Amino acid sequence: MVKKAQKLREPLENRKGTLYFDGVSTRKLTEKFDTPLYVISESRIRENYKRLHEALTCNYEKVRLYYAAKANSNLSVLRILETEGAHLDAVSPGEVFMALKSGFTPERILFTGTSVRTDELKFLAGSNVTVNVDSLSQLDRLLKIAVPNILSVRVNPEIGAGHHSHCITAGKQSKFGLWEKEVLKAYATAKKAGVTRFGIHMHVGSGVLDVEPFVLALQKLLSIAKKVHDKSKIGFEFVNMGGGLGVPYKPEDKELDLTLFSEEVLSLFKSRVDEYNLGKPFFCVEPGRYVVYDASILLTAVNTMKKTPFKKFVGVDAGFNTLIRPTMYGSYHQVLVANKLDSPEKDTYDVVGPICESGDVLAKDRRLPKIQEGDLLAVLNAGAYGFAMSSQYNARPRAAEVLVKKGKYTLVREREELDDLISGQRIAK
């Protein structure tokens, strides 16, 4: 059955069969900057942030959104979110460094690392960011370096969720966080050492589309917070309900009901905080990919058409070195033929990249318009864990990034050249 391409959502737009993104022609961008190319919409980032912030503050005034820098750490993306008033979730000293460079002040950065080196702890202490400790070992080493003004502890709430087993960050099999007995010990140790201000944190996983796991885990987190409060007489400045909000990757996927999410988690939060006499702490959310996932697309050129007795392959110049999610997680990304949006879907293809691995497949069994060499494909929803997880595998330079906004564009990351592949290397003599 022949059918037209899917209806587009802003900032995607069909203008006479050509894909525009936030008012800019994708064909024009690739003519100027080549492919593969990541294109980031500033407007969409701001819209996503504001939508979530408004949904939460409707039910509670003291809200903080901690953007996950690991999803997309481009300095321009970080700067956009800094100007929106976001806080930042950093998982490495490098992300702290980049956050500071992009304008975030230390008090708006929360470091939540695991298996943290001692020299990294020294850097964090010197940067004056809030550290969210992941183990008693990390806490002991941090306190020997410096006693922080404020400290948080990452709790394993014993309830995990996520779109893939690799993305579940709580429960019996998880390496993250402290279990209840250790949590109580950590706070007592920190208070005895002289820490006077505290937060508490958990993270259930990434890509969670149901409200229930958040509610169940938050119940556990707040019950532990009460025990810490009662035993060590500690008050909490913030309670961080970490867990990345799920987003729709397939056209038929439903979006997370933000109204329901906000009402259910904040109703529980407010009632338990009052019941447990925890004061009025900030309610913090780590939305993960939600803020940026659909704010970027990956443009890639068709260079090879190949037909076997079993398959029709579309060979493009972006592989899992450019976007690893389909290979690593089996993730789905919608693919459009950016120069043939008005053409009917006529055939079924596998879209494959140039990497010397059988797993280098961006999309399998996709109904698309008739494709020819020279066509331009757009891989949608590539803003989270796209460029951030790209590599130089097979000795291929990384892609460029362009920021677009209402018809204007700016190159925000230069394409790597062959010389970049050997930067920092020396041949042994």
C-alpha positions in Angstrom: 0.0 0.0 0.0 1.4 3.4 -1.0 1.0 6.2 1.5 2.3 9.6 2.2 5.0 10.4 4.7 4.1 11.1 8.3 2.7 14.5 9.4 5.5 16.7 10.7 5.7 18.4 14.1 7.3 21.7 14.7 10.1 22.8 14.3 10.0 20.3 11.3 8.3 21.7 8.3 7.5 20.6 4.7 8.1 23.4 2.2 7.4 22.1 -1.3 8.8 18.7 -0.6 11.9 19.9 1.2 12.5 19.5 4.9 13.0 22.7 6.9 14.1 22.7 10.5 13.3 25.8 12.7 12.8 27.8 9.5 16.0 26.7 7.7 16.3 24.4 4.6 18.1 21.2 5.3 19.4 21.1 1.8 20.9 24.5 2.2 22.6 23.5 5.4 24.2 20.4 3.9 25.3 22.3 0.8 27.1 24.7 3.1 28.3 22.4 5.8 28.4 18.9 4.2 27.2 15.7 5.8 26.8 14.0 8.3 25.5 17.0 10.1 23.7 17.6 13.4 21.2 20.4 13.4 20.0 21.8 16.7 16.9 23.9 17.1 17.2 26.6 19.8 13.5 27.3 19.8 12.6 23.7 20.5 15.0 23.5 23.5 13.5 26.5 25.0 9.9 25.3 24.4 10.6 21.9 25.9 12.2 23.4 29.0 9.4 25.9 29.6 6.6 23.3 29.0 8.0 21.1 31.7 8.9 23.9 34.1 5.3 25.3 33.8 3.7 21.9 34.4 5.6 21.4 37.6 5.4 24.9 39.1 1.6 24.8 38.6 1.6 22.4 41.6 4.6 23.6 43.6 6.6 26.8 43.6 10.0 25.6 44.6 11.1 23.6 41.6 14.4 23.0 40.0 15.1 21.3 36.7 18.5 19.7 36.4 19.4 19.2 32.7 21.5 16.1 32.1 24.6 17.4 30.4 25.5 13.9 29.2 22.6 14.0 26.8 24.0 16.9 24.8 26.9 18.9 26.1 27.4 21.3 23.2 28.3 24.6 24.8 25.6 26.5 22.9 23.0 24.0 24.2 24.3 24.5 27.7 24.2 28.2 27.3 20.6 28.2 26.1 19.5 26.3 29.1 21.5 28.4 31.5 19.7 31.5 30.2 16.4 29.7 30.8 17.3 29.3 34.5 18.0 25.6 34.4 20.2 23.8 36.9 22.7 21.2 35.6 23.2 17.5 36.3 26.9 16.7 35.7 28.4 13.2 35.8 32.1 14.0 35.2 34.6 16.8 35.9 34.6 17.5 32.2 30.9 18.2 32.3 31.4 20.5 35.3 34.2 22.3 33.4 32.0 22.7 30.3 29.0 23.9 32.4 31.2 26.6 34.0 32.5 27.6 30.6 29.0 28.0 29.3 27.9 30.3 32.2 26.5 28.1 34.9 27.5 29.2 38.4 28.7 26.5 40.8 25.6 26.6 43.0 23.5 25.5 39.9 25.6 22.4 39.3 25.0 19.1 40.9 27.8 16.5 40.4 26.5 12.9 40.5 29.4 10.6 39.5 30.2 7.0 40.2 33.6 5.4 40.7 35.0 8.9 41.2 38.8 9.3 41.4 40.4 11.2 44.2 41.9 13.8 41.9 38.5 14.3 40.4 37.1 14.9 43.9 39.8 17.6 44.4 38.7 19.3 41.2 35.1 19.2 42.4 35.9 20.6 45.8 37.9 23.4 44.2 35.0 24.2 41.8 32.5 24.6 44.7 29.8 22.6 43.0 27.4 20.4 45.0 28.6 16.8 45.2 26.0 14.0 45.3 28.0 11.1 46.8 27.5 7.6 45.4 29.4 5.5 47.9 30.9 5.7 51.4 34.3 5.5 49.9 33.7 8.6 47.8 32.3 10.4 50.9 35.3 9.5 53.1 37.8 10.6 50.5 35.9 13.9 49.8 35.8 14.8 53.5 39.6 14.3 53.8 40.0 16.8 50.9 37.5 19.4 52.1 34.3 19.6 54.1 31.7 21.0 51.7 29.2 23.6 52.6 26.4 21.4 51.1 26.3 17.7 50.4 23.8 15.3 48.9 23.6 11.5 49.0 22.4 9.3 46.1 19.9 6.8 47.4 19.2 3.5 45.7 15.4 3.4 46.1 15.3 -0.3 45.2 12.9 0.5 42.3 14.3 0.9 38.8 12.8 1.6 35.4 13.9 2.5 31.9 13.5 1.9 28.2 16.4 -0.6 28.1 18.2 -2.7 30.7 21.3 -0.6 30.3 19.3 2.5 31.3 17.9 1.2 34.6 19.8 2.9 37.5 18.2 1.5 40.6 17.4 -1.9 42.1 19.3 -5.0 43.1 21.5 -5.2 40.0 22.4 -1.5 39.9 25.9 -0.1 40.6 24.4 3.3 41.5 23.6 4.8 44.9 23.6 3.7 48.5 21.2 1.4 50.2 19.2 2.6 53.2 21.6 1.4 56.0 24.5 3.1 54.3 22.5 6.3 53.6 21.9 6.7 57.3 25.6 6.2 58.0 26.6 8.7 55.2 24.6 11.5 56.6 25.7 10.9 60.2 29.3 10.9 59.0 28.9 14.1 57.0 27.2 16.0 59.8 29.9 14.9 62.3 32.6 16.2 59.9 30.9 19.6 59.8 28.6 19.6 56.8 25.6 21.9 57.6 23.5 21.8 54.5 22.0 18.8 52.8 20.1 17.4 49.9 18.9 13.9 49.0 18.8 12.2 45.6 17.7 9.2 43.7 17.6 8.1 40.0 15.4 5.3 38.8 16.5 5.1 35.2 16.2 6.7 31.7 13.3 7.0 29.3 10.6 6.2 31.8 7.1 6.8 30.2 5.0 5.6 33.2 4.3 7.7 36.3 4.1 4.8 38.7 7.8 4.0 39.0 8.5 7.6 40.0 5.7 7.6 42.6 6.9 4.3 44.1 10.5 5.3 44.2 9.7 8.8 45.6 7.7 7.1 48.4 10.8 5.2 49.3 13.1 8.2 49.0 11.0 10.3 51.3 10.6 7.5 53.9 14.5 7.4 54.0 14.6 11.2 54.2 12.3 11.0 57.3 14.6 8.4 59.0 17.7 10.6 58.3 15.8 13.6 59.6 14.7 11.9 62.8 17.9 10.1 63.5 20.5 12.8 62.6 18.3 15.9 62.9 19.1 16.9 59.4 17.0 19.2 57.3 17.0 19.0 53.5 17.3 22.0 51.2 16.3 19.8 48.2 14.8 16.5 47.3 15.9 15.3 43.9 13.6 12.8 42.1 16.0 11.7 39.4 14.8 9.7 36.5 14.8 10.6 32.8 11.3 11.3 31.4 10.4 9.1 28.5 9.8 10.6 25.1 8.1 9.3 21.9 10.5 8.1 19.2 8.1 6.3 17.0 5.3 8.3 15.3 2.6 6.2 17.1 4.2 6.5 20.6 2.3 8.4 23.2 3.9 11.3 25.0 4.3 11.3 28.8 1.2 13.0 30.3 3.0 16.0 32.0 -0.1 17.1 33.8 -0.7 13.7 35.3 3.0 13.3 36.1 3.1 16.7 37.9 -0.1 16.2 39.8 0.8 12.7 41.0 4.4 13.1 42.1 3.9 16.6 43.6 0.7 15.6 45.4 2.7 12.8 47.0 5.7 15.0 47.6 3.8 17.8 49.4 1.8 15.4 51.6 4.8 13.4 52.7 7.0 16.4 53.3 4.3 17.9 55.5 3.6 14.5 57.3 7.4 14.0 57.9 8.0 17.6 59.0 10.7 18.1 56.3 10.0 21.8 55.8 9.7 23.1 52.3 12.6 21.8 50.3 13.1 22.4 46.6 11.6 19.6 44.5 14.2 18.7 41.8 13.7 16.8 38.6 16.3 15.4 36.2 14.3 15.1 33.0 17.2 13.6 31.0 16.7 13.5 27.3 13.2 15.2 27.4 14.6 18.8 27.0 16.7 18.1 23.8 15.7 14.8 22.2 13.5 16.3 19.4 15.6 19.5 19.3 18.1 18.0 16.9 18.1 16.0 13.7 21.0 14.2 11.9 21.3 14.9 8.2 23.1 12.2 6.1 23.6 11.8 2.4 22.8 8.7 0.4 25.9 7.5 -1.5 25.2 3.9 -2.3 22.1 1.8 -3.3 22.5 -1.9 -3.0 20.0 -4.7 -3.7 20.4 -8.3 -2.7 17.9 -11.2 -3.1 16.6 -10.4 0.4 17.1 -6.7 1.1 17.3 -3.2 -0.4 20.1 -1.2 1.4 20.5 2.5 1.5 24.1 3.4 2.2 24.7 6.7 3.9 27.6 8.6 5.3 26.5 8.5 8.9 27.0 5.2 10.9 27.0 4.2 14.5 30.1 6.3 14.9 27.8 9.2 14.3 24.6 7.9 16.1 25.1 4.8 18.2 21.7 4.5 19.8 20.2 2.1 17.2 23.1 -0.3 17.5 23.6 0.0 21.3 20.0 0.0 22.4 18.0 -1.2 19.4 16.5 2.3 19.4 14.1 3.5 16.8 14.6 6.8 15.0 12.2 8.0 12.4 13.9 8.6 9.0 12.6 11.1 6.4 13.8 11.6 2.8 14.4 15.3 3.3 14.3 16.2 -0.4 11.2 14.1 -1.2 8.7 14.8 1.5 5.8 14.9 -1.0 6.7 11.6 -2.6 4.7 8.5 -1.6 6.3 5.7 0.3 7.0 3.0 -2.3 9.6 0.6 -1.0 11.1 -1.0 2.1 14.8 -0.3 2.9 17.5 -0.9 5.5 19.4 2.3 6.1 23.0 1.4 6.8 26.3 3.3 7.4 29.9 3.1 6.3 31.3 1.3 9.4 32.9 -2.1 9.0 30.5 -3.8 11.4 27.3 -5.8 10.7 25.6 -3.9 13.4 26.0 -0.5 11.6 22.3 -0.1 10.8 20.4 3.1 11.5 17.0 1.9 10.5 15.6 -1.5 9.5 12.7 -2.3 7.2 11.5 1.2 6.7 8.8 2.2 4.2 10.2 5.2 2.3 9.9 7.0 -1.0 12.0 5.7 -3.8 15.6 6.5 -2.9 18.4 7.3 -5.2 22.1 8.2 -4.7 22.4 11.8 -3.8 19.2 12.0 -1.8 19.3 13.5 1.7 18.0 11.6 4.8 17.0 13.2 8.1 17.2 11.0 11.2 14.8 12.6 13.7 15.0 12.9 17.5 18.8 12.8 17.5 19.3 15.6 20.1 19.9 13.3 23.1 22.9 10.9 23.1 23.6 11.6 19.4 26.7 13.6 19.0 27.5 13.1 22.7 28.0 9.4 22.1 29.7 9.7 18.7 33.3 8.5 18.2 36.1 8.3 15.7 35.7 4.6 15.3 37.0 3.3 11.9 39.2 6.5 11.9 36.3 8.7 10.9 36.2 12.4 11.9 33.2 13.5 13.9 30.4 15.5 12.4 29.8 19.2 12.6 26.9 20.8 14.5 24.8 23.8 13.5 22.4 25.7 15.7 19.2 27.0 13.9 16.6 29.5 15.2 13.7 31.0 13.2 15.4 30.9 9.8 18.9 31.7 10.9 21.8 29.3 11.5 25.2 29.3 13.2 28.0 26.7 13.1 28.6 25.7 16.7 31.0 22.8 16.2 33.4 22.5 13.3 33.6 19.2 11.5 36.7 17.3 12.4 39.5 16.8 9.8 41.8 13.9 9.2 44.5 15.7 11.2 42.2 15.6 14.2 42.4 11.8 14.2 46.1 11.9 15.2 45.9 14.9 17.5 48.0 14.2 20.6 49.5 11.0 19.2 53.2 10.2 18.8 54.9 7.3 17.0 57.1 5.5 19.4 60.8 5.3 18.5 
